[in-house]
Amino acid sequence: MQRERVSENVYWFQSELYAQVTAGVVAGPNWAVLIDTLAIPEETLGISSFIEEDLNIPVRYIINTHHHADHTWGNCCFPGATIIASETCRQLLIEKGIPALENAKKQNPAFKQTKIVPPQITINHGQLSLRVGKKNLLLFPTPGNSPDAISVLVEEDRVLFAGDAYMSLPYIVDGDIDELTTTIKHIGKMGLENIIQGHGDIILRGEIEENVKENLNYLSCLRKGVRNALKRKNPEEALVTIDIESCGKNRVFLGGLALELHRRNVLYLFKKLKSEEMQQIDLPL
């Protein structure tokens, strides 16, 4: 697991075992806020040890940016903490997380002691502020990657923990391409010092403008490529030509996982646009 001090009392962690997934800590004088957990229990326990032993404070709150397993299954490693997330995150964590964990336990003994801990405090709409020492955390919706997504802005430092709303490769399979495009545009206009991606390295201030353009270009090329494929006689064959490089991204992102995520994006968007096209055909005159 990698660790870096982003600003005063703000820390970033990145998994070395699964998809470069990230988490963060904002420390106050008496307690800390953890933003997401890591996928593998031993790495989340490593974060716990750093906070308790190096910072010498407990974790009072955990903020889940969304319900995906690699960001939430470590909640149980902090039994005294209160979990905060969107109401939709709570629902999805119960509906999807519990059966997914039971299946994971059958395949991987590392999750034997893992339990799903749903959020106790939820956000139905709008924003929520949380004060941690001298830092003010602003929680707000950032849908697109998933419908339940929120991000966390450390206002004084202009550091954004974006969750999977911002990744090295935008991912839409659980979300909506239009919403994610809007979210990325909004993030690009926030005047940030750093973007903490849900997966991947920290985006620094001087890199943000170009990186935002690159992500928006990727989504635009993805949409254009899939729409063109739908016009072909054999659209499924045309989908193969929508390679990740033609959309302006590198297949080595996320340790090579980007190639598979891109493939899923293409197939998901194809099915979605094809379904919308068929619905329009079936509309009564």
N, C-alpha and C positions, 0 to 999 in steps of 0.2 A: 504493500500500500504506500502510495506517495502522499506526502503532506507538505503544505506550504502556508506560510503566513501571508495573507493577502493584504491586510492592513492591521492597525492596532486592534488586538483582541478578535480578529476575524481570521479563520483558518479554513483551508480547502483540503479535501482528501480525495484521492482517486484510486480506484481499485486496480490492482495488477493482475487480478484473477478473472474478472468478468467485464468485458465491453467498455473498459475505461469509465465505468459509472462513477459519479461523484457525490460527495456529501459536504456539508459545511458546518462550522461551529462559530457562533458569536458568543463571546464570553463576557459576563459582567463580573462585578466584584464578589458576588455571593453564589451565583449560579449561571448556567449556560443554556443556550438554545441550540439544539441540533437541527439542521435542515437536511432531511432525508437520512437514510441509512444506506449501507452498501449491501451488495447482493449476497456475499458469503459471510456466514456468522463470524468466522475468525477475524475478518477484517473489521466488521462492526465492533467486535469486542476490543480490537486494537484502538479504535476511536475512543471507546469507553475508558480504556486504560490511560490514554493521553489526557483526557479531560479530568479524570479523577486523580491521577498521579502527578502529571506535569502542571496542569492548571490548578489542581487542588480544589475543585468545585464540583458539585453534582449537576446533572442535566435536569432542569425543571420542565422544559418544554421540548417537544419534537414537532417540527412542522413537516408534514408530508406534502410535497408539491403535487403528487398524483398517486394513483393506487397501484401502479406497476410494482411487481414483486421486488425488483432490484432496488427500489427506493423505500419500501415499507416493511419488509419482512424482518428487519432488524429492530423494529419497535420494541419487541419483547426483551431485548438486551438491556433495556432501561426501565425496570419495573416501577420506579418511583416517578416517572415522567408523565406529564399530561400531553396527549397528542392533539395537534391542531391540523385541520385540513378542511377542504370544502365538503359540504353535505353530500355531494355526488361521489366524492372520493370515499366517504364512509360507506355508502351504499354499494359501490363497486368492489370495495375491499371485502365486504361481507359476502356478496353474491359470487364474485369471481375468485377472490383471494383464498378463501377457505378451501374450496374444492381443489384449486390449483396447488395449494400447499400439501394437501393430503396425497396428491399424485406425486409431487416432488419427493416426499418422504419415502415413497416406495422405490424411487430410483436413486436417491442420493442420501446416504446416512448423515451427511453434514447438517441436514435440516431436521434431524431427529428431535431436537429440543426446541425447535422454532414454533412459535404460536402467532396467530394473527391477533393483533391488538388494534381494534378500530379507534378512530379519533373520538375523544370525549368532548372536544369543542369544535364546532363546525361553522363554516361561513356559508350562508345561503345565497347571498349576493353582495355586491359592493366590496369594500375594503375593510381590513382590520389592521390596527396598529398595535405593536407590542414593544414596550420599552425594556432594554437590557443594558443596565448601567448607563453609559453616555450615548448608547446607540438606539436609534428608533428604527424598528423593522416595520415595513409596510407590506402587507400581504394583499395581493390583488389577482383577479382572474387573468389567465393567459391561455385560452383554449386554442385548439388546433391539432396538437399532438394527441390530446385526449380531452374529453368534455369536462373533466373534473379538475383540470390543471390550474394551479396558482403559482405565482412566482413571489420571491421575497427580496425586497429592496432594502439594503442598509443605507438609509437616507444620507447620513453624514458623510459616508465614504463613496456614495454613488456606485456601490457594488451590487450587482443583481445576481441572485441565485435563481436561475431561470428554469430549473428542472428540465424536462424533455421538451419544453416549448422552444428551446434553443439547443441544437446539437450540431456536431460536425457535419452530419447529413440529416436534413429535415426529414422527419418520419411521420407519415399521415395515416397509417393503417388502422389505428384506433380513433382517428379524429377526422378532420375536415380540412382540405387544402385551402379553401378560401379563408377560414378562420385562422389557420396557421400563417398564411400570408399577411393578414391584418396584424396578428400578434408580432411577427418579426419586424414589420414596418414600425409598429409602436415602440418596440425595444430599441430600434435604431435611432429613434428621436428622443430618447430619454436623457441624453447627456451623461452617459455612464463612464466610469473609470475602468471597470472590469465587468465582463459577463462570465459568470460561472455556468458553464454548460452542464446539462444533465449527464452527458457523456462527452468525453474529450477534454482538451486542455483549456486553460483560462484564456479568454480573449481580452487582450489589453486595449487600452484606450485608442492607441494609434492604429489598431487593427480592426476596430469595430465597423467603421464605415464600409470598408472593402468587404469584410466578412458578411455583413448584412446584405450587400449587393449580391454577393456570391450565392447566398442561401435563397434569396428571392429569385435570382436567375435560374437556380436549380428547379424550383417549384414551377416557374413559368415554362421552362423547357420540358419538364415532365408532363405538364398539362398539354402543351402543344404536341408533343410526341404521341401521347395516348389518343388525342383527338384525331390526329392524322391517321393513326392506325385503325381507328374505327371506320374510316372512310374506305379502307382497302377491302378488296374481295376476300382476302384471308387475313383478317386483323390480328389473329394470334401470332402469325408468322412475322407480321410487321412489328410486334411488340419487342421481338428479340433485338431489333436494330436500335432500340432506345437504350443504349449502354450508358453507364454512369459517366464516362468521360465526355460524351456528347452533351451531357447536362451540366458540365463544368465542375464535376467533382472527381476526386481521386479514390480509386478502389482500396488504397491502403489505409484510409481513415478508419479509426476505431479498431486497429489491429486486424484489418481485413474484413471486419464484419459489415462495413459499408456496402460492399457488393451485394450481400444477401438482403440488406435493408432496402437497397435500391430496387432489387427484383420484386420484393414484396410491395413496395410503393407502386410500381408499374402495374402489377396485377390487381391491386386493390382499386386503383384509380380507374383502370379499364372496366372492371366489373361495375363500379359506381356510375361511371358515365354511360355505360351501355344500358344499365337499368333505367337511368333518367331518360335516355333516348327512347327506350321502349314505352315508358310511361307517357311520354309526349305523343307517341304514335297512337296510343290507346285512348287519348282524351277525346270525348265526344265533340262533334262540330257544333 
